[in-house]
Amino acid sequence: MVHRTVLETWSWKQRNPTIKDVLDENNLPKVAGKELPTVGWRTAQKYPSEVHVELMSTDLIPDPYIGFNEHAVQWIGHAEWLYKCIFPFNPQAIDNHKVMLEFQGLDTVCDGYLNGDKILAADNMFQTHYVELNPSTLKSSNILFLHFKSALQYAKAEEALRGRVRAGSTNLGDPSRVYLRKAQYDWRWDWASPGPELMTCGIYRPVLLSTYNVCIEDMFTKAYVGNDLACALEVDMGLQGHLNMIDKYSVVLKDSQNNVIKAESVSTSVGGEKANIARLVHWDFKKDEVKLWWPVGYGDQVLYTVELIVLNKSGIVLDAKTHRIGFRSVKLIQEPLEEPDQYGTGTTFLFEVNGVRMFMGGKWYALNRSIQYPKPDMSGSNWIPADNFLTTIAPQRYRAWLTLLRDGNQNMVRLWGGGIYEPDVFYDTCDELGLLVWQDFQFACGVYPAHDTFVASVRKEAEQNVKRLRHHPAMALFCGNNEDYQMILQWGDVKDFPAIKIYEEVLPSVVEALTDPVIPYHRGSPYGGKGWDTADPTIGDVHQWNVWGGKELPYQDYDKLGGRFVSEFGMPSMPCMKTICYWMKDADPQEFHAQSKLMAQHCRAGSFERRFAIAMNDNFKVTEDLETYVAVFNTQLMQSEAVGFAYQSWRRKWGGEGKQYTGGVLVWQSNDCWPVTSWAIADYFLRPKPVYFTIARHLATFAVGITRTVIKNKPNDRPRQFYEFGAFQTRGATLDIWAVNGSLSPRSVTLELFSVDLCSTWSHKETHAIEMPPNQAVELLSIPCPGPPKTDRLSPTGYPDWTTTSSVVVGARLLDPDRGDVLARFADWPQPYRFVDIVDPGLRIDVETGQDLNTSVVSLEVAKPAKCVVLGVVGDGEDVTWSDNALDLMPGDKQVVIARGLLGRDIQVAYLGKEKASKIL
């Protein structure tokens, strides 16, 4: 039998100069000639353990996420730390057993000592470290020391030995980071505000002590789905220990209800000290004997458990292992396009799951109804670690985050290359929720080395993590790195790029050798084009940062800035006031303005003030009021409008066969690692921003969009005007209307266009019968923008030659022609919003609370159009969960939102023209 014990009772302290004299408290460690405060032995309050978290739990340091405290704790990364565990052992109870210590996650440079003898030297945070022990050296009571050295000093020493290289901008931390296999964001990063510089250290994943005669070293489950969707399963395994004790193996496949689908007993007479047994079983399944696993919205997430048991001649279980699997096929399709788009021809970059080509979105439940539509379109978001302190992320928090993404119509999540390989619970939850995983290997924005020792460490890291992740049906892609190729091209002065060996030899060979069916591999993100031109929109994937950053173009240019797959793009915003108040705790009231020092502490990306100013001043009226500028409203509305326009523009490029020009969009980013201003669509506390809801609507099964193109005033005006450029004095505008049918069947709908003038009583309605082909976008209409007759109202400046459309809001709805259900809606407003004369929309809100006091039905109606109506709650208490929010409302179109957790509190609202939230009377 295998006995596994988690070693979870630890003490910790700051290390004194000599490991042999661990109890000596007299000598203080020094950094740059200055003595550091000594921390004596303390009992670890949390397991797994991280030193910042431990120091906070004993009030030895302040919370680094509040105020300027990050700067007060920098000394921790320069110090060294000891962990100590005393554990019992009974040699008489392990006759002929092997003994193994398993360190599942050490952060990062660590030497291990058992009873005074060195047993471990680790320098890779992403590896699991195994140490086989001699049972004769163990005592009834044993002392295990883990000595963690400074990652900062290790990296700088390697840099001094091997040379300084380029590694991102100054906002991406010290470039010596590339020499250490540690989460790169610990050196800080530029996620609109950077991740803080907090050099974590400690036992961030469990330590196990195992004793065994025989153990299953590796279990390889291969779930096949053929082109005809026929399913098969193979199970391989690797064993370790006294294999002559084994009599037979049992392999069992069970469904989620624990019903046995198939079982087989295999006899063996294998001897020796180690064996790898290929094809322990191979099962072909009849039609419907097992069901397929689908991404969310395409079908059910059907999961099965494979149980492998090793038995001796007496029928005693020597070891057992289980995998939860799903039957699915996944392919990355890169094939020539038949016709050119605005960029040319090139090749596709799209994912095909179980034979269905998908625009990378998510599932969508029709709001306000019980109808559930299938969602065969895909999009997603980029995931960074959910906290700088990884030991604080409980399984429930992972599930809450991933459920939030699923419910926001995301069904692909890209794990970015500057973070970590997440724990098993992350991938298990993705399997359950139907979220496909794009997994970067952990390299980001730098010139990484490729000397033999480094490559060997990376190979081992890759092998361990590919083996750990390969059985998950959610796994869709392994990717070599984040932006390493791109940065080499942008810099133009890097003569040597040694990590090509890693990205083009080591990693693809590991993925090919260790996955079956083979999981697709992509060299880097972005990657493609001639000479790996990472900005080529016709090949591979692109990261589009020419709006925020780069050329600093207006976000209304997103429709010209796409590519075959947009794996990064985004626009930042500040979080809600409740989150801002968290980091502003006890701050001077004078700090409560957008340009204060303390706000800058939580928003430090390069040129953020100027970049915010450009986009904000282009589109909104200037304000110095923090609540108006920050929260709900202006920065969040800007983020929502920019990202929403990008999504609708690029999803419009998902045409029929041969015209699938854009295969997916992954917004940067899904989450935050601390309370901060960032690109995240929901903040550190899982509070969704308006953009979260906007993305969800653009990725619905059925979606409709409008683009307004202004007719220029004079021949020398710029060719394309995205708004009423001459201070709303233009000669007309055209509307292009398109829609997306994300289902796999053709659909008949009614297109309703309703135009409303903000400055008069004029309105106009028209309807069109539309046929929508399956799984693609379709162009519907191109018409002049309706407007009031000039006899009814002159232009804003009184000149009759100019159009009256500059104050017209056009709403589009897709209606079920039989039931009248609203399948999709969109409202197009004249822009920029700073020129729009906002009128009181006459907003009416009705709240009904049923027997379940936790759930309320909120109905909203308007007499005039309202832009981005954001619902909130008056007073303190738990956050409310809204089924929808940040709504564009049109007259005659009542919208209904389900509120959970309102609990009798009053609702407050904000919208364009009423940016400061207040209670609706």
LINQUILIN-V209910 format. One line per field, one symbol per residue. ss: DSSP state (H for helix, E for strand, C for the rest). burial: b if it has 16 or more other C-alpha atoms within 10 Angstrom, else e. A space follows every 10 residues. Layout:
ss=???
burial=???
This chain:
ss=CCEEEECCCC EEEECCCCHH HCCCCCCCCE ECCEECCCCC CEECCCCCCC HHHHHHHCCC CCCCCCCCHH HHHHHHHHCC EEEEEEEECC HHHCCCCEEE EEEEEEECCE EEEECCEEEE EECECCCCEE EEECHHHCCC EEEEEEEECC HHHHHHHHHH HHCCCCCCCH HHCCHHHHHC ECCHHHHCCC CCCCCCCCCC CEEEEEEEEE EECEEEEEEE EEEEECCCCC EEEEEEEEEE ECHHHCCEEE EEEECCCCCE EEEEEEECCC CCCEEEEEEE EEEECCCCCC CEECCECCEC ECCEEEEEEE ECCCCCEEEE EEEEECECCE EEECCECCCC ECCECCECCE EEECCEEEEE ECCEECCCCC CEECCCEECE EEECCCCCCH HHCCHHHHHH HHHHHHHCCC CEEEECCCCC CCCHHHHHHH HHHCCEEEEE CCCECCCCCC CHHHHHHHHH HHHHHHHHHC CCCCEEEEEC CECHHHHHHH HCCCCCCCCH HHHHHHHHHH HHHHCCCCCC EECCECECCC CCCCCCCCCC EEEECCCCCC CCCCHHHHHH CCCCCEEEEC CCECCCHHHH HHHCCCCCHH HCCCCCHHHH HCCCCCCHHH HHHHHHHHHC CCCCCHHHHC CCCHHHHHHH HHHHHHHHHH HCCECCCCCE CCCEEEECCC CCCCCCCECC CECCCCCECH HHHHHHHHCC CEEEEEEEEE CCCCCCCCCC ECCCCCCCCC CCEEEEEEEE ECCCCCEEEE EEEEEEECCC CCEEEEEEEE EECCCEEEEE EEEECCCCCC CCCCCCCCCC CCCCHHHEEE EEEEEECCCC CEEEEEEECC CCHHHCCCCC CCCEEEEEEC CCCCEEEEEE ECCCCEEEEE EEECCCCCCC EECCCCEEEC CCCCEEEEEE CCCCCCEEEE ECCEEEEEEC C
burial=bbeeeebbeb bbbbbbbeee ebeeeeebbe eeeeeeebbe bbebbebbbb bbbbbeeeee bbbbbbbbeb eebeebbbbb bbbbbbbeee eeebeebbbb bbbbbbbbbb bbbbeeeebb ebbbbbbbbe eebebeebee ebebbbbbbb bbebbbebbe eeeebbbbee bbbbbbbbbb bbbbbbbbbb bbbbbbbbbb bbbbbbbbbb bbbbbbeebb bbbbbeeebb bbbbbbbebb bbbebbbbbb bbbbbeeeee eeeeeeeeeb eeeeebeeeb beeeeeeeeb bbbbbbbbee bbbbbbbbbb bbeeeebbbb eebbbbbbbb bbeeeebeee eeeebbbbbb bbbbbbbbbb bbbbbbbeee eebbbbbbbb bbbbbbbbbb bbeeeeebbe bbbbbbbbbb bbbbbbbbbb bbeeebbbbb bbbbbbbbbb bbbbbbbbbb eeebbebbbb bbbbbbbebb bbbbbbbbbb bbbbbbbbbe eeeeeeeebb ebbeebbbeb beebbbbbbb bbbbbbbbbe ebbbbbbbbb bbbbbbbbee eebbbbbbbe bbbbbbbbbb bbbbbbeebb eebbeeeeee ebbbeeebbb bbbbbbebee bbeebbebbb eeeeebbbbb bbbbbbbbbb bbbbbbbbbb bbbbbeeebb bbbbbbbbbb bbbbbbbbbb bbbbbbbbbb bbbbbbbbbb bbbbbbbbbb bbbeeeeeee bbbbbeebbb bbbbbbbbbb bbbbeeebbb bbbbbbbbbe eebeeeeeeb ebbbbbbbeb eeebbbbbee eebbbbeeee ebbbbbbbbb bbbbbbeeee ebbbbbbbbb bbbebbebee bebebebebe eeeebbbbbb bbebbbbbbb bbbeeeeeeb bbbbbbbbbb beeebbbbbb bbbeeebbbb bbbbbbbbee e
